[in-house]
Amino acid sequence: ISLKTGTGYISKDSTVAKSFAFKIGATATQAEANDVLTKMVVSVSYDNGADSVLTTDTLTGTQGASFSKDFNGITRNKAGIEQYTFKVINKDGLINSAIVKLTVQ
């Protein structure tokens, strides 16, 4: 799994303003022919708390070979830490993830 880079994407830990609109994207590709991807989950953790699931995509067929997801969000209107995690899960339950931490000031 890798985070998308380029214009309009946040792909590394960043300091941002309150109520900041952002886009984070991730692309996952199966490592081997029989390593079918089954799910991509996007979650958030506020101020080092527990993760809350934002979206879940079930992957099937040729979509399970690779998958791309963009998440558009707005930070809270308060200072703190927001950590966004993209997890991809394969048919055997193995998980790979990519994380972006936003420090909101």
N, CA, C and O atoms as a DFTB+ gen file, in Angstrom:
420 C
 N C O
     1  1       0.859      -1.174       0.000
     2  2       0.000       0.000       0.000
     3  2       0.899       1.228       0.000
     4  3       1.901       1.270       0.714
     5  1       0.547       2.209      -0.787
     6  2       1.325       3.447      -0.829
     7  2       0.365       4.633      -0.877
     8  3      -0.747       4.541      -1.397
     9  1       0.826       5.732      -0.324
    10  2       0.025       6.952      -0.334
    11  2       0.238       7.701      -1.634
    12  3       1.352       7.749      -2.158
    13  1      -0.822       8.281      -2.150
    14  2      -0.726       9.063      -3.380
    15  2      -0.032      10.394      -3.077
    16  3      -0.224      10.990      -2.017
    17  1       0.768      10.833      -4.025
    18  2       1.460      12.117      -3.903
    19  2       1.015      13.012      -5.049
    20  3       0.312      12.578      -5.962
    21  1       1.425      14.236      -4.986
    22  2       1.103      15.150      -6.075
    23  2       0.163      16.248      -5.620
    24  3      -0.232      16.320      -4.457
    25  1      -0.179      17.087      -6.558
    26  2      -1.019      18.251      -6.281
    27  2      -2.340      17.832      -5.651
    28  3      -3.049      16.974      -6.178
    29  1      -2.656      18.439      -4.531
    30  2      -3.928      18.214      -3.870
    31  2      -3.931      17.118      -2.825
    32  3      -4.896      17.002      -2.070
    33  1      -2.872      16.300      -2.755
    34  2      -2.825      15.194      -1.799
    35  2      -1.908      15.510      -0.623
    36  3      -0.853      16.121      -0.791
    37  1      -2.320      15.088       0.562
    38  2      -1.418      15.066       1.717
    39  2      -0.911      13.642       1.813
    40  3      -1.708      12.707       1.902
    41  1       0.403      13.459       1.797
    42  2       0.979      12.112       1.802
    43  2       2.011      11.912       2.903
    44  3       2.658      10.866       2.961
    45  1       2.169      12.893       3.770
    46  2       3.106      12.753       4.895
    47  2       2.550      13.531       6.079
    48  3       1.654      14.362       5.923
    49  1       3.083      13.259       7.253
    50  2       2.642      13.964       8.446
    51  2       2.774      15.465       8.219
    52  3       3.783      15.941       7.696
    53  1       1.728      16.212       8.623
    54  2       1.682      17.644       8.330
    55  2       1.025      18.410       9.473
    56  3       0.254      17.855      10.256
    57  1       1.349      19.688       9.546
    58  2       0.678      20.607      10.458
    59  2      -0.276      21.448       9.633
    60  3       0.116      22.048       8.632
    61  1      -1.534      21.489      10.060
    62  2      -2.576      22.172       9.298
    63  2      -3.433      23.023      10.232
    64  3      -3.301      22.951      11.454
    65  1      -4.305      23.821       9.643
    66  2      -5.199      24.706      10.401
    67  2      -6.457      23.957      10.843
    68  3      -6.758      22.871      10.347
    69  1      -7.170      24.549      11.769
    70  2      -8.478      24.034      12.162
    71  2      -9.417      24.123      10.965
    72  3      -9.298      25.036      10.148
    73  1     -10.342      23.183      10.858
    74  2     -11.328      23.133       9.770
    75  2     -10.674      23.145       8.386
    76  3     -11.183      23.769       7.455
    77  1      -9.553      22.454       8.265
    78  2      -8.779      22.394       7.027
    79  2      -9.315      21.267       6.141
    80  3      -9.409      20.122       6.583
    81  1      -9.662      21.585       4.904
    82  2     -10.115      20.574       3.938
    83  2      -8.887      19.898       3.327
    84  3      -7.938      20.570       2.923
    85  1      -8.913      18.558       3.263
    86  2      -7.757      17.819       2.769
    87  2      -8.196      16.590       1.984
    88  3      -9.351      16.168       2.040
    89  1      -7.231      16.026       1.246
    90  2      -7.443      14.772       0.521
    91  2      -6.230      13.885       0.748
    92  3      -5.088      14.306       0.564
    93  1      -6.499      12.653       1.150
    94  2      -5.449      11.640       1.287
    95  2      -5.872      10.480       0.397
    96  3      -7.034      10.072       0.410
    97  1      -4.942       9.959      -0.364
    98  2      -5.243       8.833      -1.244
    99  2      -4.256       7.709      -1.046
   100  3      -3.103       7.939      -0.681
   101  1      -4.707       6.493      -1.287
   102  2      -3.835       5.324      -1.163
   103  2      -4.114       4.369      -2.318
   104  3      -5.236       4.277      -2.818
   105  1      -3.068       3.664      -2.725
   106  2      -3.173       2.638      -3.754
   107  2      -2.576       1.356      -3.200
   108  3      -1.477       1.363      -2.645
   109  1      -3.297       0.261      -3.351
   110  2      -2.818      -1.045      -2.900
   111  2      -2.792      -1.982      -4.098
   112  3      -3.705      -1.979      -4.925
   113  1      -1.740      -2.778      -4.181
   114  2      -1.594      -3.755      -5.256
   115  2      -1.195      -5.081      -4.641
   116  3      -0.332      -5.134      -3.765
   117  1      -1.825      -6.152      -5.103
   118  2      -1.488      -7.467      -4.555
   119  2      -0.039      -7.801      -4.863
   120  3       0.475      -7.477      -5.933
   121  1       0.612      -8.455      -3.910
   122  2       2.033      -8.785      -4.049
   123  2       2.252     -10.001      -4.942
   124  3       3.257     -10.074      -5.650
   125  1       1.325     -10.955      -4.916
   126  2       1.441     -12.184      -5.697
   127  2       0.094     -12.479      -6.342
   128  3      -0.931     -11.952      -5.910
   129  1       0.092     -13.312      -7.364
   130  2      -1.135     -13.606      -8.097
   131  2      -2.235     -14.166      -7.207
   132  3      -3.410     -13.866      -7.419
   133  1      -1.872     -14.978      -6.211
   134  2      -2.892     -15.571      -5.342
   135  2      -3.104     -14.779      -4.049
   136  3      -3.785     -15.250      -3.137
   137  1      -2.528     -13.588      -3.970
   138  2      -2.621     -12.737      -2.783
   139  2      -3.728     -11.700      -2.992
   140  3      -3.465     -10.497      -3.014
   141  1      -4.966     -12.175      -3.146
   142  2      -6.087     -11.321      -3.505
   143  2      -6.440     -10.368      -2.362
   144  3      -6.578     -10.780      -1.210
   145  1      -6.581      -9.091      -2.705
   146  2      -6.993      -8.082      -1.727
   147  2      -8.506      -8.180      -1.545
   148  3      -9.244      -8.294      -2.524
   149  1      -8.973      -8.136      -0.292
   150  2     -10.401      -8.306      -0.038
   151  2     -11.070      -7.072       0.554
   152  3     -12.286      -6.919       0.442
   153  1     -10.291      -6.183       1.186
   154  2     -10.927      -5.061       1.866
   155  2      -9.944      -3.909       2.033
   156  3      -8.752      -4.125       2.247
   157  1     -10.457      -2.674       1.933
   158  2      -9.691      -1.491       2.315
   159  2     -10.528      -0.719       3.322
   160  3     -11.705      -0.438       3.094
   161  1      -9.896      -0.385       4.437
   162  2     -10.566       0.311       5.532
   163  2      -9.833       1.620       5.793
   164  3      -8.606       1.636       5.895
   165  1     -10.574       2.711       5.902
   166  2     -10.017       4.008       6.285
   167  2     -10.563       4.333       7.670
   168  3     -11.771       4.290       7.904
   169  1      -9.638       4.662       8.597
   170  2     -10.068       4.992       9.954
   171  2      -9.342       6.242      10.431
   172  3      -8.355       6.676       9.836
   173  1      -9.857       6.815      11.527
   174  2      -9.248       8.001      12.125
   175  2      -9.141       7.789      13.623
   176  3      -9.981       7.135      14.240
   177  1      -8.093       8.355      14.189
   178  2      -7.898       8.385      15.629
   179  2      -7.663       9.838      16.011
   180  3      -6.832      10.518      15.408
   181  1      -8.399      10.317      17.020
   182  2      -8.244      11.689      17.480
   183  2      -7.461      11.713      18.787
   184  3      -7.805      11.010      19.737
   185  1      -6.412      12.520      18.831
   186  2      -5.627      12.740      20.050
   187  2      -5.173      11.424      20.678
   188  3      -5.271      11.233      21.890
   189  1      -4.675      10.520      19.830
   190  2      -4.124       9.222      20.236
   191  2      -5.160       8.301      20.867
   192  3      -4.806       7.399      21.626
   193  1      -6.434       8.516      20.561
   194  2      -7.505       7.649      21.049
   195  2      -7.687       6.438      20.145
   196  3      -6.862       6.155      19.277
   197  1      -8.780       5.740      20.370
   198  2      -9.096       4.540      19.590
   199  2      -9.459       4.910      18.153
   200  3      -9.959       6.002      17.886
   201  1      -9.195       3.977      17.235
   202  2      -9.566       4.169      15.829
   203  2     -11.078       4.083      15.647
   204  3     -11.744       3.259      16.275
   205  1     -11.605       4.932      14.790
   206  2     -13.000       4.865      14.362
   207  2     -13.001       4.678      12.852
   208  3     -12.336       5.423      12.133
   209  1     -13.738       3.693      12.372
   210  2     -13.793       3.409      10.936
   211  2     -14.613       4.489      10.234
   212  3     -15.726       4.814      10.648
   213  1     -14.039       5.036       9.165
   214  2     -14.714       6.042       8.348
   215  2     -15.364       5.419       7.122
   216  3     -16.513       5.721       6.801
   217  1     -14.615       4.538       6.430
   218  2     -15.149       3.852       5.248
   219  2     -14.552       2.457       5.164
   220  3     -13.436       2.210       5.620
   221  1     -15.324       1.547       4.566
   222  2     -14.859       0.190       4.287
   223  2     -15.266      -0.156       2.869
   224  3     -16.434      -0.027       2.502
   225  1     -14.305      -0.596       2.072
   226  2     -14.589      -1.037       0.709
   227  2     -14.280      -2.525       0.618
   228  3     -13.175      -2.951       0.954
   229  1     -15.251      -3.320       0.164
   230  2     -15.049      -4.739      -0.069
   231  2     -14.577      -4.904      -1.504
   232  3     -15.212      -4.403      -2.432
   233  1     -13.465      -5.604      -1.687
   234  2     -12.846      -5.750      -3.002
   235  2     -13.113      -7.150      -3.533
   236  3     -12.986      -8.133      -2.803
   237  1     -13.483      -7.236      -4.808
   238  2     -13.787      -8.518      -5.422
   239  2     -13.240      -8.567      -6.841
   240  3     -12.944      -7.533      -7.440
   241  1     -13.108      -9.767      -7.365
   242  2     -12.717      -9.951      -8.757
   243  2     -11.416      -9.247      -9.117
   244  3     -10.474      -9.232      -8.325
   245  1     -11.366      -8.667     -10.306
   246  2     -10.148      -7.990     -10.760
   247  2      -9.854      -6.765      -9.906
   248  3      -8.709      -6.320      -9.826
   249  1     -10.896      -6.213      -9.260
   250  2     -10.689      -5.089      -8.355
   251  2      -9.789      -5.518      -7.195
   252  3      -9.097      -4.682      -6.614
   253  1      -9.789      -6.818      -6.846
   254  2      -8.960      -7.325      -5.754
   255  2      -7.485      -7.399      -6.087
   256  3      -6.673      -7.652      -5.197
   257  1      -7.106      -7.182      -7.362
   258  2      -5.696      -7.180      -7.747
   259  2      -5.031      -5.862      -7.376
   260  3      -3.868      -5.836      -6.973
   261  1      -5.771      -4.779      -7.513
   262  2      -5.284      -3.471      -7.084
   263  2      -6.498      -2.595      -6.815
   264  3      -7.577      -2.808      -7.368
   265  1      -6.295      -1.606      -5.954
   266  2      -7.407      -0.748      -5.579
   267  2      -6.863       0.613      -5.198
   268  3      -5.808       0.720      -4.572
   269  1      -7.581       1.642      -5.577
   270  2      -7.184       3.014      -5.278
   271  2      -8.339       3.705      -4.567
   272  3      -9.497       3.555      -4.958
   273  1      -8.018       4.463      -3.521
   274  2      -9.049       5.126      -2.722
   275  2      -8.596       6.533      -2.380
   276  3      -7.466       6.740      -1.936
   277  1      -9.483       7.502      -2.589
   278  2      -9.256       8.875      -2.132
   279  2     -10.221       9.139      -0.990
   280  3     -11.392       8.767      -1.053
   281  1      -9.720       9.784       0.051
   282  2     -10.560      10.184       1.167
   283  2     -10.473      11.688       1.307
   284  3      -9.386      12.238       1.485
   285  1     -11.619      12.361       1.229
   286  2     -11.697      13.805       1.419
   287  2     -12.260      14.067       2.804
   288  3     -13.275      13.487       3.189
   289  1     -11.600      14.940       3.551
   290  2     -12.062      15.235       4.895
   291  2     -11.824      16.675       5.280
   292  3     -11.240      17.455       4.527
   293  1     -12.289      17.010       6.467
   294  2     -12.069      18.327       7.056
   295  2     -11.656      18.095       8.498
   296  3     -12.317      17.355       9.228
   297  1     -10.570      18.723       8.907
   298  2     -10.132      18.559      10.292
   299  2     -11.142      19.183      11.242
   300  3     -11.954      20.021      10.851
   301  1     -11.073      18.761      12.489
   302  2     -11.957      19.328      13.512
   303  2     -11.629      20.805      13.717
   304  3     -10.571      21.284      13.309
   305  1     -12.530      21.495      14.339
   306  2     -12.326      22.910      14.632
   307  2     -11.713      23.066      16.022
   308  3     -12.137      23.913      16.809
   309  1     -10.709      22.235      16.311
   310  2      -9.986      22.311      17.580
   311  2      -8.582      21.763      17.382
   312  3      -8.344      20.905      16.533
   313  1      -7.671      22.271      18.174
   314  2      -6.276      21.823      18.088
   315  2      -6.179      20.385      18.575
   316  3      -6.927      19.957      19.453
   317  1      -5.248      19.655      17.991
   318  2      -5.020      18.275      18.409
   319  2      -4.383      17.464      17.292
   320  3      -3.919      18.004      16.288
   321  1      -4.375      16.157      17.495
   322  2      -3.781      15.226      16.534
   323  2      -4.895      14.399      15.892
   324  3      -5.759      13.853      16.578
   325  1      -4.856      14.320      14.569
   326  2      -5.769      13.456      13.823
   327  2      -4.909      12.497      13.005
   328  3      -4.107      12.923      12.173
   329  1      -5.083      11.203      13.248
   330  2      -4.285      10.204      12.536
   331  2      -5.208       9.384      11.638
   332  3      -6.140       8.736      12.113
   333  1      -4.934       9.422      10.328
   334  2      -5.727       8.715       9.335
   335  2      -4.965       7.486       8.880
   336  3      -3.811       7.579       8.462
   337  1      -5.621       6.322       8.962
   338  2      -4.990       5.048       8.617
   339  2      -5.751       4.388       7.477
   340  3      -6.973       4.246       7.526
   341  1      -5.010       3.988       6.449
   342  2      -5.543       3.202       5.337
   343  2      -5.012       1.786       5.526
   344  3      -3.800       1.570       5.533
   345  1      -5.918       0.820       5.678
   346  2      -5.519      -0.582       5.831
   347  2      -6.055      -1.373       4.657
   348  3      -7.211      -1.218       4.263
   349  1      -5.198      -2.230       4.096
   350  2      -5.644      -3.156       3.067
   351  2      -5.468      -4.565       3.651
   352  3      -4.460      -4.881       4.283
   353  1      -6.490      -5.396       3.412
   354  2      -6.508      -6.741       3.980
   355  2      -6.601      -7.729       2.827
   356  3      -7.397      -7.542       1.907
   357  1      -5.775      -8.797       2.875
   358  2      -5.824      -9.796       1.812
   359  2      -6.695     -10.978       2.237
   360  3      -7.217     -10.999       3.351
   361  1      -6.851     -11.957       1.350
   362  2      -7.757     -13.084       1.579
   363  2      -7.363     -13.924       2.785
   364  3      -8.199     -14.639       3.337
   365  1      -6.097     -13.849       3.204
   366  2      -5.635     -14.600       4.367
   367  2      -5.716     -13.789       5.655
   368  3      -5.315     -14.267       6.716
   369  1      -6.234     -12.561       5.566
   370  2      -6.374     -11.718       6.744
   371  2      -5.139     -10.890       7.082
   372  3      -5.110     -10.205       8.104
   373  1      -4.118     -10.952       6.224
   374  2      -2.917     -10.151       6.460
   375  2      -3.218      -8.689       6.165
   376  3      -3.938      -8.374       5.218
   377  1      -2.665      -7.801       6.979
   378  2      -2.959      -6.370       6.885
   379  2      -1.684      -5.589       6.601
   380  3      -0.632      -5.850       7.184
   381  1      -1.800      -4.632       5.698
   382  2      -0.736      -3.669       5.450
   383  2      -1.385      -2.300       5.565
   384  3      -2.539      -2.124       5.174
   385  1      -0.652      -1.329       6.101
   386  2      -1.281      -0.022       6.319
   387  2      -0.352       1.124       5.996
   388  3       0.868       0.974       5.932
   389  1      -0.969       2.275       5.796
   390  2      -0.255       3.544       5.589
   391  2      -0.956       4.574       6.458
   392  3      -2.184       4.585       6.544
   393  1      -0.181       5.439       7.103
   394  2      -0.716       6.377       8.090
   395  2      -0.262       7.791       7.784
   396  3       0.886       8.019       7.403
   397  1      -1.184       8.752       7.956
   398  2      -0.868      10.172       7.888
   399  2      -1.369      10.821       9.190
   400  3      -2.531      10.674       9.569
   401  1      -0.476      11.529       9.846
   402  2      -0.833      12.217      11.089
   403  2      -0.898      13.707      10.815
   404  3       0.063      14.302      10.327
   405  1      -2.051      14.314      11.135
   406  2      -2.236      15.749      10.971
   407  2      -2.241      16.401      12.357
   408  3      -3.037      16.046      13.226
   409  1      -1.345      17.348      12.537
   410  2      -1.326      18.132      13.762
   411  2      -2.122      19.395      13.477
   412  3      -1.723      20.214      12.650
   413  1      -3.241      19.549      14.159
   414  2      -4.151      20.666      13.912
   415  2      -3.841      21.769      14.923
   416  3      -3.826      21.544      16.133
   417  1      -3.592      22.974      14.390
   418  2      -3.276      24.118      15.264
   419  2      -4.279      25.230      15.082
   420  3      -4.173      26.270      15.734
